Amino acid sequence: MVVEGLERNRLRRLRILQALMDVYPDSVTDHIILERIKRDPDLEPTLELVRRSLQYLEDSDFVLVTIRRPLWAARAMPKGIDFLERDAPPEDTGVRHPNELMSER
């Protein structure tokens, strides 16, 4: 699957949110998230893009980010968990919904 531009960003945010959900209620560092999403080279994962995505997710109240230089740590928040558990995607959130991926198969 080739992913471009905006869709790549939306999918990267989804993968990050899913990684955080896997360890909920614990937090995880940006470096661990990066290692996790490196499995999908279409996301063009870099530490900078992980951090940008984390900032976006925090601005959307999906995650809580704690910065202790040089590391960032993130934790899924109730709004992010609710987003992943919904059957249908809400209005455009800037994050790909898991059911959108299933409908493409």
Contacts in CASP RR format, 6 or more apart in sequence:
PFRMAT RR
TARGET T0000
AUTHOR 0000-0000-0000
METHOD contacts of the structure
MODEL  1
MVVEGLERNRLRRLRILQALMDVYPDSVTDHIILERIKRDPDLEPTLELV
RRSLQYLEDSDFVLVTIRRPLWAARAMPKGIDFLERDAPPEDTGVRHPNE
LMSER
1 42 0 8 1.000
2 42 0 8 1.000
3 11 0 8 1.000
3 42 0 8 1.000
3 43 0 8 1.000
7 96 0 8 1.000
8 42 0 8 1.000
8 43 0 8 1.000
8 44 0 8 1.000
9 53 0 8 1.000
9 56 0 8 1.000
9 94 0 8 1.000
10 94 0 8 1.000
10 95 0 8 1.000
10 96 0 8 1.000
11 40 0 8 1.000
11 42 0 8 1.000
11 43 0 8 1.000
11 96 0 8 1.000
12 37 0 8 1.000
12 43 0 8 1.000
12 45 0 8 1.000
12 49 0 8 1.000
12 50 0 8 1.000
12 53 0 8 1.000
13 53 0 8 1.000
13 56 0 8 1.000
13 57 0 8 1.000
13 94 0 8 1.000
13 95 0 8 1.000
13 96 0 8 1.000
14 95 0 8 1.000
14 96 0 8 1.000
14 97 0 8 1.000
14 98 0 8 1.000
15 36 0 8 1.000
15 37 0 8 1.000
15 40 0 8 1.000
15 43 0 8 1.000
16 33 0 8 1.000
16 37 0 8 1.000
16 50 0 8 1.000
16 53 0 8 1.000
16 54 0 8 1.000
16 57 0 8 1.000
16 63 0 8 1.000
16 74 0 8 1.000
17 57 0 8 1.000
17 62 0 8 1.000
17 63 0 8 1.000
17 76 0 8 1.000
17 80 0 8 1.000
17 83 0 8 1.000
17 84 0 8 1.000
17 95 0 8 1.000
18 84 0 8 1.000
18 98 0 8 1.000
19 28 0 8 1.000
19 32 0 8 1.000
19 33 0 8 1.000
19 36 0 8 1.000
19 37 0 8 1.000
20 28 0 8 1.000
20 33 0 8 1.000
20 63 0 8 1.000
20 74 0 8 1.000
20 75 0 8 1.000
20 76 0 8 1.000
21 76 0 8 1.000
21 80 0 8 1.000
21 81 0 8 1.000
21 84 0 8 1.000
24 75 0 8 1.000
24 76 0 8 1.000
24 81 0 8 1.000
25 75 0 8 1.000
25 76 0 8 1.000
26 75 0 8 1.000
27 64 0 8 1.000
27 66 0 8 1.000
27 73 0 8 1.000
27 74 0 8 1.000
27 75 0 8 1.000
28 73 0 8 1.000
28 74 0 8 1.000
28 75 0 8 1.000
29 71 0 8 1.000
29 72 0 8 1.000
29 73 0 8 1.000
30 47 0 8 1.000
30 50 0 8 1.000
30 51 0 8 1.000
30 54 0 8 1.000
30 71 0 8 1.000
30 72 0 8 1.000
30 73 0 8 1.000
30 74 0 8 1.000
31 47 0 8 1.000
31 71 0 8 1.000
33 50 0 8 1.000
33 54 0 8 1.000
33 74 0 8 1.000
34 45 0 8 1.000
34 46 0 8 1.000
34 47 0 8 1.000
34 50 0 8 1.000
37 43 0 8 1.000
37 45 0 8 1.000
37 50 0 8 1.000
38 45 0 8 1.000
43 49 0 8 1.000
51 72 0 8 1.000
54 63 0 8 1.000
54 65 0 8 1.000
54 72 0 8 1.000
54 74 0 8 1.000
55 65 0 8 1.000
56 94 0 8 1.000
57 63 0 8 1.000
57 65 0 8 1.000
57 74 0 8 1.000
57 80 0 8 1.000
57 95 0 8 1.000
58 64 0 8 1.000
58 65 0 8 1.000
58 74 0 8 1.000
60 79 0 8 1.000
60 93 0 8 1.000
60 94 0 8 1.000
60 95 0 8 1.000
61 77 0 8 1.000
61 79 0 8 1.000
61 80 0 8 1.000
62 76 0 8 1.000
62 77 0 8 1.000
62 79 0 8 1.000
62 80 0 8 1.000
62 83 0 8 1.000
62 95 0 8 1.000
63 74 0 8 1.000
63 75 0 8 1.000
63 76 0 8 1.000
63 77 0 8 1.000
63 80 0 8 1.000
64 74 0 8 1.000
64 75 0 8 1.000
64 77 0 8 1.000
65 72 0 8 1.000
65 73 0 8 1.000
65 74 0 8 1.000
66 72 0 8 1.000
66 73 0 8 1.000
66 74 0 8 1.000
66 75 0 8 1.000
67 73 0 8 1.000
83 90 0 8 1.000
83 93 0 8 1.000
83 95 0 8 1.000
83 97 0 8 1.000
84 98 0 8 1.000
86 97 0 8 1.000
86 99 0 8 1.000
87 99 0 8 1.000
88 97 0 8 1.000
88 99 0 8 1.000
89 97 0 8 1.000
89 99 0 8 1.000
89 100 0 8 1.000
END
